[in-house]
């Protein structure tokens, strides 16, 4: 329980988690869009960057 409380209150830790989660999710979405849906890696990279930034922003913006 103490670790969960630290995860939600420590801003530097939330920043790190946001960057990691945004990178992983953006990379996954970008790979799927770029290679399987649109067949254009540039479109996949753009979509992946947008999704990653959105997820990181949501993680950083969520307050208790």
C-alpha positions, 0 to 999 in steps of 0.5 A: 500500500505504501508503494501505491501511495508513493506511485500516485504522489511522487511527481518525478516517479509519475513522470518516469512512469508516464514516459515509459508507458507512453513510449511503450504504448506509442511504439506498439500503436505506431507499429500496428498502424505503420506496418499493418493498417496504413503500410506507411512507417511515417504515418505509423510514427506520427500516430505512435508519437501522438498516442504516446504523448497523450498517454504520458500526458494523462498519467501526468495530469491525473490527480487524486 
